[in-house]
């Protein structure tokens, strides 16, 4: 039994029966059979499904956004934006997949050859709760365009969203069996990964779970894409536009109640402007409205689960005990729901929990440094490597420093975000592989060399005329 809880009031929303082994087996067989036919459908024709997915998402945006907010607490305006982004991603790949998947000719004196991109098969998608629609459709649009099928194992605190995704696919006209949502316990995942009907695995989630899934998929010799944790640095140098940097910094930290792998988490600021930056940062934090996530004015809703809130608070307490200075917040809010006050910790050092651990919630850590060299060194002093932001008015220096920052993406004078036009993913313990862009659609394909020799006539094939 899976129980869905509203994090805004800690009340039960619904209960869902788990799918049994027979249902899982039937879903895997149906997906394998459907994908065998889907792979032979021309790419342009597959893309009509993506356009239909976008239309269904937009037509049901209000209802789907409300589901997201009910189940994981995201403010409703952000939930609506999430659904719209899913639709945009579907449209993007519908427009670009034929180009991304077209055979690439290879110049050769000996042959007219091509590189072809064939689908792998059925991909198991293990998805998290923090962006319950986006994380799936980010993967699904390119995967379906490339000719793959998909099985979704979603986080068990968002079962309504998981089943709604199945509804979207059905209403969009997805071939029967090509996609299925499975409501199962995590203990069942290893068996599905090992099943011959599964060709590959994609996971977005914690580093700890990623390591487990990687080991299981590796044992089965199956392709994986892992998008895992992050402790993104937000570097502010002395010549930055401080007002704009502070404004974007607060958004980068507190969007989705701070529960994103690519939230800015460590604010590394040159000491010459640190006091002013902190002052501006606190002014922006004071503008955040905490409350019912269904209200359109709310910026900060509840955290998704109680254990996430209590774990975050322990990180804050350990950081304060180690000498960090509390500027604002620092405790759960009284009353119903899993609300944690927007928190700012100043004078954070590398030995503190707020620096060396991923803080998955509304807590910002301010680190003061003497110069850009130290800023980059501390930015890289982490086991993670997902995204990074760098703020400076010297763009020539920024481009140079960007190459020194260990991350899958560096945003200069902006906020790290995923965008269908650009590849998205990390290094180090933030995972491997890429989603989005041309590189994302080519993760779950067989990049095949097709060598074509010169055609021979019957005469030349047998050594000439007799």
TABEL-V282605 format. One record per residue. N is the residue number from 1. NEAR is the number of other ideal C-beta (glycine too) atoms within 8 Angstrom. D_FIRST is the distance of its C-alpha to the first C-alpha in Angstrom with 2 decimals. Layout:
n:near:d_first
N:NEAR:D_FIRST
N:NEAR:D_FIRST
//
This chain:
n:near:d_first
1:6:0.00
2:10:3.81
3:8:6.49
4:14:9.92
5:10:12.90
6:12:16.54
7:15:18.56
8:11:21.72
9:7:20.92
10:9:17.78
11:6:16.32
12:8:12.90
13:9:13.18
14:8:10.24
15:8:6.61
16:11:5.61
17:7:4.75
18:9:5.48
19:9:9.24
20:6:10.98
21:5:14.27
22:6:16.42
23:9:15.08
24:13:15.60
25:8:19.00
26:8:19.99
27:13:19.22
28:14:21.30
29:9:24.08
30:11:24.26
31:17:24.46
32:12:27.19
33:9:29.12
34:13:28.98
35:15:30.01
36:8:32.97
37:9:34.33
38:15:33.35
39:10:35.30
40:5:38.44
41:9:38.16
42:5:40.72
43:11:39.44
44:7:40.91
45:7:39.09
46:14:35.74
47:14:36.42
48:9:36.42
49:11:32.65
50:16:32.55
51:11:34.81
52:10:32.57
53:16:29.48
54:14:31.56
55:10:32.59
56:11:29.10
57:17:27.97
58:10:31.06
59:6:30.89
60:10:27.36
61:12:27.93
62:7:27.69
63:7:24.39
64:15:22.80
65:13:24.31
66:11:22.91
67:11:19.34
68:16:20.12
69:15:21.67
70:8:18.94
71:16:16.16
72:13:18.35
73:15:21.54
74:13:24.15
75:12:27.26
76:14:27.48
77:8:30.76
78:10:29.34
79:14:26.31
80:11:28.82
81:8:30.82
82:14:27.88
83:16:27.40
84:11:31.16
85:9:31.37
86:14:28.93
87:14:31.26
88:10:34.29
89:14:32.95
90:15:32.48
91:11:36.02
92:11:37.40
93:15:36.28
94:14:37.29
95:7:40.73
96:9:41.06
97:16:39.21
98:9:42.21
99:6:44.39
100:10:42.01
101:11:41.45
102:6:45.04
103:8:46.96
104:6:49.02
105:7:52.57
106:8:54.02
107:3:57.76
108:7:59.52
109:2:63.03
110:4:61.87
111:8:59.12
112:6:57.38
113:11:53.84
114:10:50.54
115:11:47.23
116:9:44.44
117:12:40.76
118:9:38.59
119:12:34.78
120:11:32.86
121:12:30.16
122:14:26.39
123:17:25.10
124:14:21.65
125:15:20.98
126:12:18.77
127:14:18.86
128:9:18.55
129:10:17.66
130:10:21.26
131:9:22.64
132:17:19.64
133:14:22.06
134:12:25.16
135:12:23.90
136:13:22.74
137:14:25.81
138:13:28.11
139:15:27.24
140:12:26.73
141:15:30.06
142:15:32.27
143:12:30.11
144:17:30.29
145:15:33.93
146:14:34.69
147:13:33.43
148:16:30.10
149:15:26.73
150:15:23.41
151:16:19.78
152:14:17.59
153:11:14.92
154:14:14.41
155:8:13.44
156:9:9.83
157:11:11.43
158:14:13.01
159:14:10.76
160:12:13.28
161:15:16.06
162:13:14.76
163:11:14.71
164:10:17.97
165:14:19.57
166:12:19.03
167:8:20.70
168:13:23.55
169:11:24.24
170:7:24.30
171:7:26.60
172:11:28.79
173:6:29.51
174:10:27.83
175:8:28.76
176:6:26.21
177:11:24.01
178:13:25.44
179:14:22.28
180:10:18.55
181:10:15.38
182:13:12.73
183:12:9.06
184:10:8.91
185:6:9.08
186:6:12.67
187:5:13.86
188:10:13.99
189:13:16.36
190:8:19.45
191:7:19.51
192:14:19.37
193:14:22.13
194:9:24.20
195:8:23.94
196:3:27.35
197:9:26.02
198:16:25.09
199:10:28.33
200:14:27.44
201:15:24.90
202:16:24.86
203:15:23.00
204:11:23.35
205:10:22.13
206:7:23.40
207:13:26.28
208:6:24.46
209:10:21.67
210:13:24.46
211:8:26.43
212:8:23.66
213:15:23.13
214:10:26.92
215:8:27.46
216:12:25.06
217:13:26.64
218:9:30.05
219:7:29.74
220:8:29.10
221:4:31.93
222:11:29.97
223:10:30.87
224:14:28.85
225:17:29.09
226:13:27.72
227:15:27.89
228:17:27.11
229:12:28.12
230:15:31.35
231:14:33.82
232:16:36.08
233:16:39.62
234:15:41.41
235:15:45.09
236:14:47.68
237:12:51.29
238:6:54.34
239:6:55.47
240:12:52.20
241:8:51.95
242:11:50.38
243:7:49.55
244:8:47.65
245:14:46.08
246:13:44.77
247:10:43.41
248:11:41.52
249:15:40.47
250:13:38.62
251:9:36.83
252:12:36.05
253:14:34.53
254:14:32.66
255:10:31.35
256:10:27.54
257:16:27.89
258:13:29.07
259:11:25.81
260:9:27.21
261:10:28.50
262:10:31.82
263:14:32.32
264:14:35.71
265:14:35.17
266:16:38.56
267:15:41.58
268:12:44.62
269:14:47.74
270:14:51.44
271:8:52.87
272:5:55.77
273:12:53.49
274:11:50.52
275:6:51.46
276:8:51.89
277:15:48.64
278:13:46.69
279:8:48.47
280:13:47.54
281:15:43.93
282:11:43.57
283:9:45.15
284:12:42.53
285:13:39.65
286:7:41.14
287:6:40.76
288:11:36.95
289:8:35.31
290:11:32.24
291:9:30.17
292:7:27.77
293:13:26.58
294:8:27.00
295:8:30.71
296:5:32.81
297:6:34.96
298:15:32.18
299:8:32.44
300:13:30.13
301:15:26.71
302:12:24.04
303:16:22.65
304:13:19.13
305:10:17.62
306:9:19.25
307:6:19.51
308:13:21.38
309:15:23.74
310:9:24.53
311:8:25.09
312:14:27.45
313:11:29.32
314:8:29.99
315:13:31.53
316:15:33.70
317:8:34.82
318:10:35.75
319:15:37.69
320:11:39.56
321:6:40.40
322:10:41.84
323:8:44.13
324:14:42.49
325:7:43.74
326:11:41.38
327:10:42.67
328:11:39.98
329:12:36.51
330:8:35.01
331:8:32.38
332:10:29.20
333:8:30.11
334:3:30.00
335:5:27.90
336:5:24.42
337:10:22.37
338:14:22.58
339:13:26.15
340:17:28.52
341:12:32.18
342:12:33.81
343:13:35.57
344:15:38.68
345:17:39.85
346:10:43.46
347:9:45.55
348:13:42.58
349:10:43.69
350:8:42.26
351:6:41.44
352:14:39.06
353:11:35.27
354:14:35.54
355:14:37.64
356:8:36.35
357:8:32.57
358:9:30.45
359:13:29.92
360:8:26.91
361:12:27.67
362:14:30.72
363:16:33.20
364:16:36.46
365:15:38.71
366:16:42.45
367:13:44.50
368:8:48.28
369:11:50.41
370:5:54.11
371:7:54.14
372:11:52.40
373:6:52.70
374:9:50.80
375:14:48.22
376:12:47.43
377:8:47.46
378:13:44.86
379:14:42.79
380:9:42.64
381:6:42.02
382:11:38.27
383:6:35.99
384:15:34.64
385:12:36.43
386:18:34.58
387:13:36.78
388:14:39.78
389:17:41.98
390:14:45.72
391:12:47.94
392:14:51.71
393:6:54.55
394:8:56.04
395:8:54.30
396:6:56.40
397:9:55.25
398:12:51.66
399:9:51.65
400:8:53.06
401:12:50.61
402:10:47.65
403:6:48.51
404:7:48.36
405:14:44.87
406:7:42.19
407:12:39.46
408:12:38.17
409:10:39.54
410:10:42.21
411:12:42.71
412:12:46.21
413:11:46.62
414:7:43.18
415:9:39.46
416:13:37.33
417:6:35.13
418:10:33.84
419:7:35.94
420:10:35.82
421:6:39.50
422:9:39.14
423:11:37.30
424:14:34.52
425:13:33.40
426:15:34.44
427:8:36.29
428:9:36.05
429:9:32.56
430:16:31.52
431:13:31.04
432:8:33.04
433:11:33.50
434:12:33.92
435:15:32.23
436:15:34.24
437:11:37.91
438:8:39.66
439:9:38.37
440:12:34.72
441:14:35.15
442:11:36.92
443:13:34.22
444:15:32.48
445:13:35.68
446:7:38.15
447:8:41.27
448:8:43.71
449:8:47.46
450:9:49.36
451:6:52.97
452:7:55.44
453:6:58.89
454:4:61.98
455:4:62.17
456:6:64.87
457:6:67.22
458:6:67.87
459:7:71.25
460:8:70.16
461:6:67.32
462:6:69.94
463:3:72.45
464:6:74.47
465:3:76.75
466:2:78.67
//
